[in-house]
């Protein structure tokens, strides 16, 4: 078995700007967000896909993505990127956690959302 630093602890949290994106065209993503259909974007999220297909962050859990993508807003605004880059809105800031097998309920997320502050 391969050695893992996270294996030394009972509970492990990974959080930060993991930089995964949504594999869809910008207009499609914006339309889903505006129409409140963000759930349709979750299967297109690269981190969700990599966890399902390639075993990335194996054994880790994440609360449901029940908020609009947080990347990339214009500075001090709630408008998605209007720069020349026109970046695709995505969930880049994430929190994942791992517990010992059979103790999944020992961590219960009470909120997983975005804030403009």
PyMOL commands that set and color helices and strands:
alter all, ss='L'
color gray80, all
select helices_A, chain A and resi 5-8+26-34+39-42+46-53+104-106
alter helices_A, ss='H'
color red, helices_A
select strands_A, chain A and resi 12-17+93-98
alter strands_A, ss='S'
color yellow, strands_A
deselect
rebuild
show_as cartoon
